[in-house]
């Protein structure tokens, strides 16, 4: 798969994943306010546009990473994506701890 084909896949996946988020919000606008911790990036995100991949729930941004990665052959499954995103999750956890310490000290 060449670079041009990969870019086309990425563009298509961006549209599909964004449409999933829009569809979720049209069906239930409260999904924008309902939050969860993404199994992939570790951030607290809106439920709208998220997908459950086996034992993992991924936010809309990570769904885009997953689906694009699957389509271009970078990842075979969600486990591989989760492993690849480990540093990002750890950084998010560290940032959260720092924010909580700041709040506690103020």
N, C-alpha and C positions, 0 to 999 in steps of 0.2 A: 504494500500500500504506500503510495507516494504522498508527499506533503500536501498536495492539492486535494487529494481524496480525503485525507485526514481533516483538513480544514472544512471541507464540505460536511463531513460527518459531525464535526463539532458545532457548526452553525445549525444543522438540522436538530441536533440534540438540545441546543439552547432553546430553540423554538418549542420543541415537544415538552421539555421540562417546565418552561414558563407557562405553557398552556395547561399543564397539570395543576400548577399552583392556582391559576385563574379559575379553572373548573372547580377546584376544591372550595375556593372562596365564594363562587357563585352558588354552590350547593349549600355551604354553611359558612357565612361570614365570620362566625365566632372562631374559626380555625386560625385566624390571624392573631387572635389574642391568646389562644391556647398554646402553651410553650412546653418544650421538652429538651432534654440534653441529647444532642446528636451523638450517636455512637462513633461517628467517623471523625468529626472535627472537634468534638467536645464542647461546642458552643451551645448556649441556650437559644433555640430557634423556634419559629412558629410552626405549628403542626401542618399548616397549609402547604401542599406540595411535597410533603415528606412521604417516604415509602419504607415499608418494613421489608428488609432482606433477611429472611430467616430470623435469627435472634437479634439483628441489628435494625434500629430505626435511624434512617438518614434524613437530614434536612434537605430542602430543595437544592441548595448549592452542592451538597455532596452527592445527591442523586445525579446531578449533571456530571460530576466527576466520575461516578460509578458507571453510568450508562455510556458515556464517551469512552472511558477506559475499556469497557467490555467490547464496544463496537470496533475500536482500533486495535484490540488485542493486547492492551497493556496489562489488564487484569482478567483473570479467569472467573473470579468469584468475589463476593463481598469480603471474605476473609483476607484476601490479598490486598484489597483496598484499605481495610482497617489496619493491617500491618504497616502498609506504606504511609499511613497518616499518623502513626504513633507519636512522632515528634511534635506534630501540630497539636494533638490532644494534650500531651504533657505540657506544652507551652501554655495552652489555654487554662489548664489546671493551676499552673504556677501564677498566672495573671490573676485568676480568681482568688487564690490564697492571699496575694499581695493586696488586692482590693478589700478583702474582708479584714485584713490586719489594719489597713488604713481607717476603715469605718470604725473598728473597735477602739482605735487610739484617739479618735476625734470625739 
